[in-house]
Amino acid sequence: MTTHLPTFDYRRPTSLGEAVRLISSGGSSTVVMAGGTDLVPKMKRRQLTPSTVISLSRVTEMQGIRYQDGATTIGSGTLLREVVASRLVPEPLRLAAATVASPHVRNTATIGGNLCLDTRCNYIDMPEGWRIANGHCLKDGGDTCWVAPRQERCWAVHASDVSPIAIAMHTNVRLVSETGERIIPLEDLYANDGINNLTKRRDELLVELKIPSIEMRASYYKLRRRGAIDFALVGAAASFALEEAGSAEDVRIVLTGIASAPVRVFEAEQFLVAEGLSPGSIVEAAGIAGSCVRTQDNTDLGSRYRKWMIPVAVQRVLEGLAMNTNERSADRGTD
Ligand SMILES: Cc1cc2nc3c(=O)[nH]c(=O)nc-3n(C[C@H](O)[C@H](O)[C@H](O)COP(=O)(O)OP(=O)(O)OC[C@H]3O[C@@H](n4cnc5c(N)ncnc54)[C@H](O)[C@@H]3O)c2cc1C
């Protein structure tokens, strides 16, 4: 396995203006790097061989957490360690961020890098020699997706642990380029395509997240092999605002580790709004979530197992919320 990095130009802008200028003038072989915990291993495996890497680590406008105008704003360059530790960040998001990787990785990884994380697959996250021997897959410049060879798309999986809870909590993101800026709902950042999984333009930077203060309960449940470190086999976030005892409005259920984008399970959400929250309706909503989503054999463990676990994850996150306890939330999602 090649373990050294390929050669590239390294740029470290110190302002947002300089960063977007560099990206805009760079070609398609220019990439941005935040913590580099995902990007650098990919470069070592030669999944990416950019000519220029633009580090965002010195861009002060992308740092820090503040509460302003009824929303918590988190700079995309904020380390996950800082997100986990900050009392300004709503607890469900802190608990979900604490499930990403390990303390070592969270000391370097950023929240923006987590939201912009590339999709993962057993056929792409492999050493270069393995990929050559196997035949390059669609995402790797070949013409076939080895997960579903008869289909014309790439099925690599969205694996962020922060995106589902952030979507459940109605988060917006600010995108900035040299030509302007826009604020969009986080869920609109994603496309269900393993190769083009982000809808933002190449020259746009994700600068900050804005989490509105809405009266709601939210939680994230992560199923993984090992509690100490591992990507989600299935991750489920849920949120709801309670009108009165047992009746819910504005329910959101969002899955990760299943498709090439975070998946909102609208059918299960609508069912809970109509039926209210009860032990029976939660079990039924979890079943609906399981039947709405298809898994592929492209990440850890088999697709059938992960499909079985979708209703389990959804039921657990909803039950935890309904009981208004934190016991089943993110930091316990390891069984
Ligand atoms: C051992 C290990 C375990 C891991 N486990 C998990 C896990 O359990 N859950 C999980 O979610 N992730 C996991 N990861 C993946 C990764 O470490 C995290 O998702 C991390 O948050 C990525 O952040 P980063 O700052 O390092 O991103 P980087 O690697 O710097 O960037 C990731 C991608 O985002 C793009 N990007 C970064 N910032 C911006 C921005 N501001 N605007 C536009 N594009 C941007 C980069 O170009 C790159 O494509 C793991 C990684 C490792 C090495």
The ligand as a MOL file (V3000), in Angstrom:
LIG
                    3D

  0  0  0     0  0            999 V3000
M  V30 BEGIN CTAB
M  V30 COUNTS 53 58 0 0 0
M  V30 BEGIN ATOM
M  V30 1 C -10.4780 6.3180 11.9600 0
M  V30 2 C -11.5950 7.2210 11.4960 0
M  V30 3 C -12.8720 7.0400 12.0060 0
M  V30 4 C -13.9100 7.8670 11.5810 0
M  V30 5 N -15.1480 7.6850 12.1100 0
M  V30 6 C -16.1520 8.5300 11.7710 0
M  V30 7 C -17.4350 8.3850 12.3720 0
M  V30 8 O -17.6810 7.5320 13.2180 0
M  V30 9 N -18.4230 9.2450 11.9640 0
M  V30 10 C -18.2070 10.2200 11.0440 0
M  V30 11 O -19.1360 10.9700 10.7440 0
M  V30 12 N -16.9990 10.3670 10.4570 0
M  V30 13 C -15.9670 9.5660 10.8090 0
M  V30 14 N -14.7260 9.7100 10.2270 0
M  V30 15 C -14.5760 10.6350 9.0940 0
M  V30 16 C -14.0080 12.0270 9.4490 0
M  V30 17 O -12.9410 11.9400 10.3190 0
M  V30 18 C -15.0470 12.9490 10.0740 0
M  V30 19 O -16.2440 12.9190 9.3640 0
M  V30 20 C -14.5500 14.3920 10.2000 0
M  V30 21 O -15.5130 15.1710 10.8550 0
M  V30 22 C -14.1970 15.0390 8.8720 0
M  V30 23 O -13.7920 16.3720 9.1510 0
M  V30 24 P -12.4040 16.9620 8.6430 0
M  V30 25 O -12.3590 18.3850 9.1260 0
M  V30 26 O -11.2590 16.1230 9.0010 0
M  V30 27 O -12.6860 16.9130 7.0760 0
M  V30 28 P -11.6200 16.8720 5.8570 0
M  V30 29 O -11.0250 15.5190 5.7570 0
M  V30 30 O -10.6880 18.0350 5.9100 0
M  V30 31 O -12.6300 17.1220 4.6490 0
M  V30 32 C -13.6590 16.2120 4.3230 0
M  V30 33 C -14.3200 16.6770 3.0250 0
M  V30 34 O -15.0520 17.8750 3.2520 0
M  V30 35 C -14.5740 18.9290 2.3970 0
M  V30 36 N -14.6440 20.1350 3.2190 0
M  V30 37 C -14.1310 20.2930 4.4600 0
M  V30 38 N -14.4760 21.4860 4.9520 0
M  V30 39 C -15.2030 22.1090 4.0080 0
M  V30 40 C -15.8550 23.3840 3.9500 0
M  V30 41 N -15.8220 24.2500 4.9620 0
M  V30 42 N -16.5420 23.7000 2.8210 0
M  V30 43 C -16.5880 22.8330 1.7770 0
M  V30 44 N -15.9960 21.6040 1.7810 0
M  V30 45 C -15.3320 21.2520 2.8890 0
M  V30 46 C -13.1690 18.5160 1.9800 0
M  V30 47 O -12.8310 19.0660 0.7300 0
M  V30 48 C -13.3180 17.0010 1.9250 0
M  V30 49 O -13.9090 16.6180 0.7010 0
M  V30 50 C -13.6650 8.8940 10.6300 0
M  V30 51 C -12.3700 9.0610 10.1290 0
M  V30 52 C -11.3420 8.2430 10.5640 0
M  V30 53 C -9.9620 8.4740 10.0280 0
M  V30 END ATOM
M  V30 BEGIN BOND
M  V30 1 1 1 2
M  V30 2 1 2 3
M  V30 3 2 2 52
M  V30 4 2 3 4
M  V30 5 1 4 5
M  V30 6 1 4 50
M  V30 7 2 5 6
M  V30 8 1 6 7
M  V30 9 1 6 13
M  V30 10 2 7 8
M  V30 11 1 7 9
M  V30 12 1 9 10
M  V30 13 2 10 11
M  V30 14 1 10 12
M  V30 15 2 12 13
M  V30 16 1 13 14
M  V30 17 1 14 15
M  V30 18 1 14 50
M  V30 19 1 15 16
M  V30 20 1 16 17
M  V30 21 1 16 18
M  V30 22 1 18 19
M  V30 23 1 18 20
M  V30 24 1 20 21
M  V30 25 1 20 22
M  V30 26 1 22 23
M  V30 27 1 23 24
M  V30 28 2 24 25
M  V30 29 1 24 26
M  V30 30 1 24 27
M  V30 31 1 27 28
M  V30 32 2 28 29
M  V30 33 1 28 30
M  V30 34 1 28 31
M  V30 35 1 31 32
M  V30 36 1 32 33
M  V30 37 1 33 34
M  V30 38 1 33 48
M  V30 39 1 34 35
M  V30 40 1 35 36
M  V30 41 1 35 46
M  V30 42 1 36 37
M  V30 43 1 36 45
M  V30 44 2 37 38
M  V30 45 1 38 39
M  V30 46 1 39 40
M  V30 47 2 39 45
M  V30 48 1 40 41
M  V30 49 2 40 42
M  V30 50 1 42 43
M  V30 51 2 43 44
M  V30 52 1 44 45
M  V30 53 1 46 47
M  V30 54 1 46 48
M  V30 55 1 48 49
M  V30 56 2 50 51
M  V30 57 1 51 52
M  V30 58 1 52 53
M  V30 END BOND
M  V30 END CTAB
M  END
